Amino acid sequence: MTRDRAEAVIRNIDVAGTLKKIIKSIDHKTRINDFIRYVDEVINSFRAQFDADVNTDAIINVTQKRHSIPIRDTRL
């Protein structure tokens, strides 16, 4: 958590951009529980990065990677 508004805005831009990519990756095979779980993992990853940055006073730098929701095999 930050009390610095400018930093919070920058963090929001990072998170929103990533969430937009994840949402665009949704298709008819995507299961809601998988989507929620993946978003939780991504948000937790951002939080860990933000916490690390606060401790080191570094500029926020989240590694860019292709975001897609893992799809489980549905065969019985």
FIZADO-57417 format. One record per atom (N, C-alpha, C, CB): y, z, x; chain; residue in three letters. Coordinates in pm, 1 decimal. Glycine has a CB too. Layout:
BEGIN
@north=Y; up=Z; east=X; cadena=A; residuo=ala
...
//
This chain:
BEGIN
@north=-117.6; up=0.0; east=84.0; cadena=A; residuo=met
@north=0.0; up=0.0; east=0.0; cadena=A; residuo=met
@north=123.8; up=0.0; east=88.5; cadena=A; residuo=met
@north=-0.1; up=121.3; east=-95.6; cadena=A; residuo=met
@north=226.0; up=-67.8; east=42.4; cadena=A; residuo=thr
@north=350.1; up=-72.1; east=117.0; cadena=A; residuo=thr
@north=466.7; up=-38.1; east=25.8; cadena=A; residuo=thr
@north=370.1; up=-209.5; east=181.1; cadena=A; residuo=thr
@north=566.6; up=21.1; east=85.2; cadena=A; residuo=arg
@north=689.9; up=50.5; east=10.7; cadena=A; residuo=arg
@north=800.0; up=-50.1; east=46.4; cadena=A; residuo=arg
@north=737.9; up=195.0; east=40.1; cadena=A; residuo=arg
@north=769.2; up=-138.7; east=139.9; cadena=A; residuo=asp
@north=863.4; up=-241.1; east=183.9; cadena=A; residuo=asp
@north=850.2; up=-363.0; east=92.6; cadena=A; residuo=asp
@north=838.4; up=-280.2; east=333.1; cadena=A; residuo=asp
@north=953.0; up=-388.8; east=13.8; cadena=A; residuo=arg
@north=946.8; up=-496.3; east=-85.6; cadena=A; residuo=arg
@north=921.2; up=-632.3; east=-21.7; cadena=A; residuo=arg
@north=1076.0; up=-500.9; east=-165.4; cadena=A; residuo=arg
@north=988.8; up=-661.6; east=87.5; cadena=A; residuo=ala
@north=970.6; up=-791.9; east=152.8; cadena=A; residuo=ala
@north=826.1; up=-810.7; east=197.9; cadena=A; residuo=ala
@north=1065.5; up=-805.5; east=273.2; cadena=A; residuo=ala
@north=767.9; up=-706.1; east=254.1; cadena=A; residuo=glu
@north=628.6; up=-713.7; east=297.0; cadena=A; residuo=glu
@north=535.3; up=-730.5; east=176.4; cadena=A; residuo=glu
@north=590.4; up=-587.6; east=377.1; cadena=A; residuo=glu
@north=566.0; up=-661.2; east=67.9; cadena=A; residuo=ala
@north=483.9; up=-671.6; east=-52.7; cadena=A; residuo=ala
@north=488.4; up=-814.1; east=-109.1; cadena=A; residuo=ala
@north=531.6; up=-570.2; east=-159.3; cadena=A; residuo=ala
@north=603.6; up=-877.2; east=-105.1; cadena=A; residuo=val
@north=616.6; up=-1015.0; east=-154.6; cadena=A; residuo=val
@north=532.8; up=-1109.5; east=-69.3; cadena=A; residuo=val
@north=765.0; up=-1059.9; east=-154.4; cadena=A; residuo=val
@north=537.1; up=-1092.4; east=62.1; cadena=A; residuo=ile
@north=458.9; up=-1176.9; east=151.6; cadena=A; residuo=ile
@north=309.0; up=-1155.8; east=126.6; cadena=A; residuo=ile
@north=494.1; up=-1146.8; east=299.4; cadena=A; residuo=ile
@north=269.4; up=-1030.5; east=109.8; cadena=A; residuo=arg
@north=129.0; up=-1001.7; east=81.6; cadena=A; residuo=arg
@north=86.7; up=-1066.6; east=-50.2; cadena=A; residuo=arg
@north=105.0; up=-849.4; east=76.6; cadena=A; residuo=arg
@north=172.9; up=-1060.0; east=-148.9; cadena=A; residuo=asn
@north=142.4; up=-1118.5; east=-279.3; cadena=A; residuo=asn
@north=123.1; up=-1269.6; east=-268.8; cadena=A; residuo=asn
@north=253.9; up=-1086.6; east=-379.3; cadena=A; residuo=asn
@north=204.5; up=-1334.1; east=-188.8; cadena=A; residuo=ile
@north=192.0; up=-1479.0; east=-169.5; cadena=A; residuo=ile
@north=56.2; up=-1511.7; east=-107.5; cadena=A; residuo=ile
@north=306.9; up=-1532.9; east=-79.7; cadena=A; residuo=ile
@north=16.3; up=-1433.9; east=-7.3; cadena=A; residuo=asp
@north=-113.9; up=-1456.1; east=56.6; cadena=A; residuo=asp
@north=-227.8; up=-1439.2; east=-43.1; cadena=A; residuo=asp
@north=-132.9; up=-1359.7; east=174.2; cadena=A; residuo=asp
@north=-224.4; up=-1331.2; east=-117.8; cadena=A; residuo=val
@north=-331.0; up=-1302.2; east=-213.4; cadena=A; residuo=val
@north=-332.5; up=-1406.4; east=-325.4; cadena=A; residuo=val
@north=-313.7; up=-1160.5; east=-272.2; cadena=A; residuo=val
@north=-215.7; up=-1437.3; east=-379.6; cadena=A; residuo=ala
@north=-208.3; up=-1532.6; east=-490.3; cadena=A; residuo=ala
@north=-258.1; up=-1670.5; east=-449.3; cadena=A; residuo=ala
@north=-65.4; up=-1542.6; east=-541.8; cadena=A; residuo=ala
@north=-223.2; up=-1714.5; east=-329.5; cadena=A; residuo=gly
@north=-268.8; up=-1844.8; east=-281.8; cadena=A; residuo=gly
@north=-419.9; up=-1850.9; east=-268.7; cadena=A; residuo=gly
@north=-204.7; up=-1877.2; east=-148.8; cadena=A; residuo=gly
@north=-476.4; up=-1743.6; east=-216.3; cadena=A; residuo=thr
@north=-621.8; up=-1737.9; east=-201.6; cadena=A; residuo=thr
@north=-690.9; up=-1732.8; east=-337.0; cadena=A; residuo=thr
@north=-662.1; up=-1616.8; east=-117.9; cadena=A; residuo=thr
@north=-638.0; up=-1652.4; east=-428.3; cadena=A; residuo=leu
@north=-697.6; up=-1643.7; east=-561.4; cadena=A; residuo=leu
@north=-688.4; up=-1777.3; east=-634.7; cadena=A; residuo=leu
@north=-629.1; up=-1534.0; east=-643.2; cadena=A; residuo=leu
@north=-581.4; up=-1850.0; east=-612.8; cadena=A; residuo=lys
@north=-567.7; up=-1981.8; east=-675.8; cadena=A; residuo=lys
@north=-678.1; up=-2075.4; east=-627.9; cadena=A; residuo=lys
@north=-429.1; up=-2042.8; east=-645.2; cadena=A; residuo=lys
@north=-708.5; up=-2071.9; east=-498.4; cadena=A; residuo=lys
@north=-816.6; up=-2155.4; east=-444.7; cadena=A; residuo=lys
@north=-950.9; up=-2115.6; east=-504.4; cadena=A; residuo=lys
@north=-822.0; up=-2144.7; east=-291.5; cadena=A; residuo=lys
@north=-972.9; up=-1986.1; east=-518.4; cadena=A; residuo=ile
@north=-1099.2; up=-1939.4; east=-575.6; cadena=A; residuo=ile
@north=-1110.6; up=-1985.4; east=-720.8; cadena=A; residuo=ile
@north=-1109.9; up=-1784.8; east=-566.6; cadena=A; residuo=ile
@north=-1003.7; up=-1971.0; east=-796.0; cadena=A; residuo=ile
@north=-1005.9; up=-2011.4; east=-936.9; cadena=A; residuo=ile
@north=-1031.0; up=-2161.4; east=-950.0; cadena=A; residuo=ile
@north=-873.4; up=-1973.7; east=-1005.9; cadena=A; residuo=ile
@north=-971.3; up=-2241.1; east=-861.2; cadena=A; residuo=lys
@north=-993.5; up=-2385.5; east=-865.9; cadena=A; residuo=lys
@north=-1137.7; up=-2423.0; east=-833.9; cadena=A; residuo=lys
@north=-900.3; up=-2455.4; east=-769.3; cadena=A; residuo=lys
@north=-1209.8; up=-2334.1; east=-765.0; cadena=A; residuo=ser
@north=-1348.4; up=-2365.3; east=-728.9; cadena=A; residuo=ser
@north=-1446.6; up=-2337.4; east=-842.5; cadena=A; residuo=ser
@north=-1388.8; up=-2285.7; east=-606.5; cadena=A; residuo=ser
@north=-1399.3; up=-2280.2; east=-952.2; cadena=A; residuo=ile
@north=-1486.7; up=-2248.1; east=-1065.4; cadena=A; residuo=ile
@north=-1534.0; up=-2376.5; east=-1132.2; cadena=A; residuo=ile
@north=-1413.6; up=-2157.5; east=-1167.8; cadena=A; residuo=ile
@north=-1661.5; up=-2379.1; east=-1165.6; cadena=A; residuo=asp
@north=-1713.8; up=-2490.0; east=-1244.0; cadena=A; residuo=asp
@north=-1808.0; up=-2433.9; east=-1350.1; cadena=A; residuo=asp
@north=-1786.8; up=-2594.0; east=-1153.3; cadena=A; residuo=asp
@north=-1876.7; up=-2521.7; east=-1420.3; cadena=A; residuo=his
@north=-1961.1; up=-2478.8; east=-1531.7; cadena=A; residuo=his
@north=-2081.7; up=-2396.1; east=-1486.8; cadena=A; residuo=his
@north=-2008.6; up=-2599.5; east=-1608.7; cadena=A; residuo=his
@north=-2114.5; up=-2398.3; east=-1358.4; cadena=A; residuo=lys
@north=-2227.7; up=-2320.5; east=-1307.7; cadena=A; residuo=lys
@north=-2188.0; up=-2178.1; east=-1266.0; cadena=A; residuo=lys
@north=-2290.3; up=-2392.5; east=-1189.5; cadena=A; residuo=lys
@north=-2059.0; up=-2152.7; east=-1260.0; cadena=A; residuo=thr
@north=-2010.4; up=-2023.6; east=-1212.1; cadena=A; residuo=thr
@north=-2040.1; up=-1913.5; east=-1313.7; cadena=A; residuo=thr
@north=-1859.6; up=-2030.3; east=-1183.6; cadena=A; residuo=thr
@north=-2099.4; up=-1806.8; east=-1264.5; cadena=A; residuo=arg
@north=-2127.4; up=-1691.6; east=-1350.3; cadena=A; residuo=arg
@north=-2013.0; up=-1592.2; east=-1335.7; cadena=A; residuo=arg
@north=-2264.6; up=-1625.1; east=-1313.9; cadena=A; residuo=arg
@north=-1972.3; up=-1532.5; east=-1446.6; cadena=A; residuo=ile
@north=-1858.0; up=-1443.1; east=-1446.2; cadena=A; residuo=ile
@north=-1879.0; up=-1324.9; east=-1352.1; cadena=A; residuo=ile
@north=-1830.4; up=-1393.6; east=-1586.6; cadena=A; residuo=ile
@north=-1999.7; up=-1269.3; east=-1350.0; cadena=A; residuo=asn
@north=-2025.4; up=-1155.2; east=-1261.7; cadena=A; residuo=asn
@north=-2015.2; up=-1193.1; east=-1114.8; cadena=A; residuo=asn
@north=-2162.7; up=-1097.0; east=-1289.9; cadena=A; residuo=asn
@north=-2060.2; up=-1314.2; east=-1080.8; cadena=A; residuo=asp
@north=-2047.4; up=-1361.9; east=-943.4; cadena=A; residuo=asp
@north=-1900.3; up=-1381.7; east=-907.5; cadena=A; residuo=asp
@north=-2125.5; up=-1493.4; east=-924.2; cadena=A; residuo=asp
@north=-1824.4; up=-1435.9; east=-1001.9; cadena=A; residuo=phe
@north=-1681.6; up=-1456.3; east=-980.4; cadena=A; residuo=phe
@north=-1612.1; up=-1322.7; east=-955.4; cadena=A; residuo=phe
@north=-1618.4; up=-1527.9; east=-1101.0; cadena=A; residuo=phe
@north=-1636.8; up=-1226.2; east=-1039.7; cadena=A; residuo=ile
@north=-1572.7; up=-1094.8; east=-1027.6; cadena=A; residuo=ile
@north=-1611.4; up=-1029.1; east=-895.2; cadena=A; residuo=ile
@north=-1612.0; up=-1003.5; east=-1146.5; cadena=A; residuo=ile
@north=-1738.2; up=-1033.8; east=-861.4; cadena=A; residuo=arg
@north=-1786.3; up=-973.3; east=-736.8; cadena=A; residuo=arg
@north=-1719.1; up=-1039.5; east=-616.5; cadena=A; residuo=arg
@north=-1940.4; up=-985.6; east=-726.0; cadena=A; residuo=arg
@north=-1709.3; up=-1171.7; east=-617.2; cadena=A; residuo=tyr
@north=-1649.3; up=-1243.9; east=-505.5; cadena=A; residuo=tyr
@north=-1500.0; up=-1212.0; east=-493.3; cadena=A; residuo=tyr
@north=-1670.1; up=-1395.0; east=-522.7; cadena=A; residuo=tyr
@north=-1430.5; up=-1209.2; east=-605.4; cadena=A; residuo=val
@north=-1287.8; up=-1175.7; east=-602.2; cadena=A; residuo=val
@north=-1268.6; up=-1033.7; east=-548.2; cadena=A; residuo=val
@north=-1225.0; up=-1189.0; east=-743.9; cadena=A; residuo=val
@north=-1353.0; up=-940.8; east=-590.1; cadena=A; residuo=asp
@north=-1345.9; up=-803.9; east=-537.9; cadena=A; residuo=asp
@north=-1362.7; up=-801.9; east=-385.9; cadena=A; residuo=asp
@north=-1453.4; up=-715.8; east=-603.8; cadena=A; residuo=asp
@north=-1458.8; up=-879.9; east=-335.4; cadena=A; residuo=glu
@north=-1481.0; up=-885.9; east=-190.7; cadena=A; residuo=glu
@north=-1358.2; up=-941.9; east=-118.8; cadena=A; residuo=glu
@north=-1604.7; up=-971.7; east=-158.9; cadena=A; residuo=glu
@north=-1300.2; up=-1046.1; east=-174.2; cadena=A; residuo=val
@north=-1182.7; up=-1107.9; east=-112.2; cadena=A; residuo=val
@north=-1064.6; up=-1010.8; east=-112.4; cadena=A; residuo=val
@north=-1144.8; up=-1238.3; east=-185.8; cadena=A; residuo=val
@north=-1041.5; up=-943.8; east=-225.2; cadena=A; residuo=ile
@north=-932.0; up=-847.5; east=-234.5; cadena=A; residuo=ile
@north=-953.7; up=-732.9; east=-136.0; cadena=A; residuo=ile
@north=-919.5; up=-793.0; east=-378.4; cadena=A; residuo=ile
@north=-1076.7; up=-682.6; east=-127.2; cadena=A; residuo=asn
@north=-1106.1; up=-575.5; east=-32.5; cadena=A; residuo=asn
@north=-1083.4; up=-620.7; east=111.4; cadena=A; residuo=asn
@north=-1249.9; up=-527.3; east=-50.0; cadena=A; residuo=asn
@north=-1114.7; up=-746.2; east=139.2; cadena=A; residuo=ser
@north=-1089.5; up=-801.1; east=272.0; cadena=A; residuo=ser
@north=-939.8; up=-804.5; east=302.5; cadena=A; residuo=ser
@north=-1149.0; up=-941.8; east=283.6; cadena=A; residuo=ser
@north=-860.4; up=-846.6; east=205.1; cadena=A; residuo=phe
@north=-714.6; up=-845.0; east=222.4; cadena=A; residuo=phe
@north=-664.9; up=-703.1; east=245.7; cadena=A; residuo=phe
@north=-644.6; up=-905.9; east=99.5; cadena=A; residuo=phe
@north=-712.5; up=-609.1; east=165.8; cadena=A; residuo=arg
@north=-668.9; up=-469.9; east=180.9; cadena=A; residuo=arg
@north=-699.9; up=-416.9; east=320.0; cadena=A; residuo=arg
@north=-735.5; up=-381.3; east=75.6; cadena=A; residuo=arg
@north=-819.3; up=-446.8; east=369.0; cadena=A; residuo=ala
@north=-856.4; up=-401.9; east=502.9; cadena=A; residuo=ala
@north=-764.0; up=-463.6; east=607.7; cadena=A; residuo=ala
@north=-1002.9; up=-437.8; east=533.1; cadena=A; residuo=ala
@north=-732.9; up=-591.3; east=590.1; cadena=A; residuo=gln
@north=-642.1; up=-658.7; east=683.2; cadena=A; residuo=gln
@north=-502.7; up=-597.7; east=676.7; cadena=A; residuo=gln
@north=-635.4; up=-809.1; east=652.6; cadena=A; residuo=gln
@north=-454.6; up=-571.5; east=555.4; cadena=A; residuo=phe
@north=-322.8; up=-511.0; east=540.2; cadena=A; residuo=phe
@north=-319.2; up=-372.5; east=603.8; cadena=A; residuo=phe
@north=-284.4; up=-502.3; east=392.0; cadena=A; residuo=phe
@north=-424.3; up=-293.7; east=582.9; cadena=A; residuo=asp
@north=-431.5; up=-160.2; east=643.5; cadena=A; residuo=asp
@north=-431.3; up=-168.9; east=795.4; cadena=A; residuo=asp
@north=-556.9; up=-86.0; east=595.5; cadena=A; residuo=asp
@north=-504.8; up=-264.2; east=849.2; cadena=A; residuo=ala
@north=-508.7; up=-282.7; east=994.0; cadena=A; residuo=ala
@north=-371.8; up=-323.7; east=1046.4; cadena=A; residuo=ala
@north=-613.8; up=-387.7; east=1032.2; cadena=A; residuo=ala
@north=-303.5; up=-410.2; east=971.1; cadena=A; residuo=asp
@north=-171.1; up=-455.1; east=1012.8; cadena=A; residuo=asp
@north=-69.9; up=-341.2; east=1009.8; cadena=A; residuo=asp
@north=-123.6; up=-569.0; east=923.8; cadena=A; residuo=asp
@north=-81.3; up=-253.0; east=912.8; cadena=A; residuo=val
@north=9.8; up=-139.0; east=904.5; cadena=A; residuo=val
@north=-8.3; up=-50.0; east=1026.9; cadena=A; residuo=val
@north=-14.3; up=-58.2; east=774.3; cadena=A; residuo=val
@north=-132.9; up=-33.4; east=1068.4; cadena=A; residuo=asn
@north=-161.5; up=52.7; east=1182.9; cadena=A; residuo=asn
@north=-115.2; up=-7.7; east=1314.0; cadena=A; residuo=asn
@north=-308.8; up=81.5; east=1190.2; cadena=A; residuo=asn
@north=-102.8; up=-140.2; east=1321.3; cadena=A; residuo=thr
@north=-64.5; up=-205.1; east=1446.5; cadena=A; residuo=thr
@north=73.0; up=-271.0; east=1438.4; cadena=A; residuo=thr
@north=-168.2; up=-308.3; east=1484.7; cadena=A; residuo=thr
@north=137.0; up=-264.2; east=1321.5; cadena=A; residuo=asp
@north=266.3; up=-330.5; east=1300.8; cadena=A; residuo=asp
@north=261.6; up=-479.3; east=1333.8; cadena=A; residuo=asp
@north=373.1; up=-263.4; east=1385.4; cadena=A; residuo=asp
@north=149.1; up=-541.7; east=1309.0; cadena=A; residuo=ala
@north=132.5; up=-684.5; east=1335.7; cadena=A; residuo=ala
@north=176.4; up=-765.3; east=1214.6; cadena=A; residuo=ala
@north=-14.1; up=-717.0; east=1372.0; cadena=A; residuo=ala
@north=200.0; up=-892.2; east=1236.7; cadena=A; residuo=ile
@north=231.3; up=-984.1; east=1126.9; cadena=A; residuo=ile
@north=101.6; up=-1015.2; east=1054.9; cadena=A; residuo=ile
@north=300.5; up=-1115.5; east=1178.5; cadena=A; residuo=ile
@north=106.3; up=-1024.1; east=922.1; cadena=A; residuo=ile
@north=-13.2; up=-1051.5; east=843.3; cadena=A; residuo=ile
@north=-67.9; up=-1188.3; east=881.5; cadena=A; residuo=ile
@north=17.4; up=-1044.8; east=691.3; cadena=A; residuo=ile
@north=-195.9; up=-1190.6; east=915.6; cadena=A; residuo=asn
@north=-259.8; up=-1315.1; east=955.7; cadena=A; residuo=asn
@north=-402.3; up=-1314.1; east=904.6; cadena=A; residuo=asn
@north=-255.9; up=-1334.2; east=1109.9; cadena=A; residuo=asn
@north=-423.7; up=-1367.3; east=786.1; cadena=A; residuo=val
@north=-556.6; up=-1373.1; east=727.1; cadena=A; residuo=val
@north=-619.3; up=-1505.0; east=768.3; cadena=A; residuo=val
@north=-551.4; up=-1358.5; east=571.2; cadena=A; residuo=val
@north=-739.8; up=-1499.0; east=819.9; cadena=A; residuo=thr
@north=-809.1; up=-1618.7; east=863.7; cadena=A; residuo=thr
@north=-827.6; up=-1713.9; east=746.0; cadena=A; residuo=thr
@north=-944.8; up=-1582.9; east=926.7; cadena=A; residuo=thr
@north=-785.9; up=-1836.9; east=766.1; cadena=A; residuo=gln
@north=-800.4; up=-1936.7; east=661.3; cadena=A; residuo=gln
@north=-944.7; up=-1985.1; east=658.6; cadena=A; residuo=gln
@north=-702.6; up=-2055.1; east=683.2; cadena=A; residuo=gln
@north=-1004.6; up=-1985.6; east=542.5; cadena=A; residuo=lys
@north=-1138.2; up=-2039.5; east=526.4; cadena=A; residuo=lys
@north=-1148.8; up=-2096.6; east=386.4; cadena=A; residuo=lys
@north=-1247.0; up=-1931.3; east=551.8; cadena=A; residuo=lys
@north=-1245.4; up=-2182.1; east=369.5; cadena=A; residuo=arg
@north=-1267.5; up=-2241.9; east=238.2; cadena=A; residuo=arg
@north=-1328.6; up=-2135.8; east=147.5; cadena=A; residuo=arg
@north=-1359.8; up=-2368.3; east=247.6; cadena=A; residuo=arg
@north=-1266.8; up=-2115.3; east=32.7; cadena=A; residuo=his
@north=-1315.8; up=-2015.0; east=-60.9; cadena=A; residuo=his
@north=-1393.7; up=-2081.9; east=-172.6; cadena=A; residuo=his
@north=-1199.6; up=-1932.4; east=-118.4; cadena=A; residuo=his
@north=-1513.8; up=-2034.7; east=-189.3; cadena=A; residuo=ser
@north=-1592.8; up=-2079.7; east=-303.1; cadena=A; residuo=ser
@north=-1683.5; up=-1966.0; east=-345.7; cadena=A; residuo=ser
@north=-1675.1; up=-2207.2; east=-268.7; cadena=A; residuo=ser
@north=-1712.1; up=-1962.5; east=-470.9; cadena=A; residuo=ile
@north=-1793.7; up=-1856.7; east=-525.9; cadena=A; residuo=ile
@north=-1940.1; up=-1890.7; east=-501.0; cadena=A; residuo=ile
@north=-1765.3; up=-1836.8; east=-677.0; cadena=A; residuo=ile
@north=-2013.6; up=-1800.9; east=-437.8; cadena=A; residuo=pro
@north=-2154.8; up=-1831.0; east=-415.0; cadena=A; residuo=pro
@north=-2229.5; up=-1842.1; east=-547.5; cadena=A; residuo=pro
@north=-2219.3; up=-1723.3; east=-326.4; cadena=A; residuo=pro
@north=-2316.2; up=-1940.0; east=-558.3; cadena=A; residuo=ile
@north=-2392.4; up=-1959.6; east=-681.2; cadena=A; residuo=ile
@north=-2536.5; up=-1920.9; east=-654.8; cadena=A; residuo=ile
@north=-2382.6; up=-2106.6; east=-731.6; cadena=A; residuo=ile
@north=-2586.4; up=-1833.3; east=-737.7; cadena=A; residuo=arg
@north=-2723.5; up=-1788.0; east=-723.9; cadena=A; residuo=arg
@north=-2819.4; up=-1889.0; east=-783.8; cadena=A; residuo=arg
@north=-2741.8; up=-1652.2; east=-789.7; cadena=A; residuo=arg
@north=-2936.9; up=-1895.1; east=-726.0; cadena=A; residuo=asp
@north=-3042.4; up=-1979.5; east=-779.6; cadena=A; residuo=asp
@north=-3089.1; up=-1920.0; east=-911.6; cadena=A; residuo=asp
@north=-3160.7; up=-1993.0; east=-679.1; cadena=A; residuo=asp
@north=-3092.9; up=-1999.9; east=-1015.6; cadena=A; residuo=thr
@north=-3126.3; up=-1948.3; east=-1148.1; cadena=A; residuo=thr
@north=-3270.3; up=-1978.7; east=-1189.8; cadena=A; residuo=thr
@north=-3031.4; up=-2005.6; east=-1250.1; cadena=A; residuo=thr
@north=-3350.0; up=-2025.6; east=-1097.5; cadena=A; residuo=arg
@north=-3490.7; up=-2054.0; east=-1130.1; cadena=A; residuo=arg
@north=-3565.0; up=-1924.1; east=-1155.9; cadena=A; residuo=arg
@north=-3559.4; up=-2133.3; east=-1015.8; cadena=A; residuo=arg
@north=-3654.6; up=-1928.2; east=-1251.8; cadena=A; residuo=leu
@north=-3735.4; up=-1809.4; east=-1283.4; cadena=A; residuo=leu
@north=-3860.5; up=-1803.6; east=-1199.4; cadena=A; residuo=leu
@north=-3772.9; up=-1807.6; east=-1430.7; cadena=A; residuo=leu
//
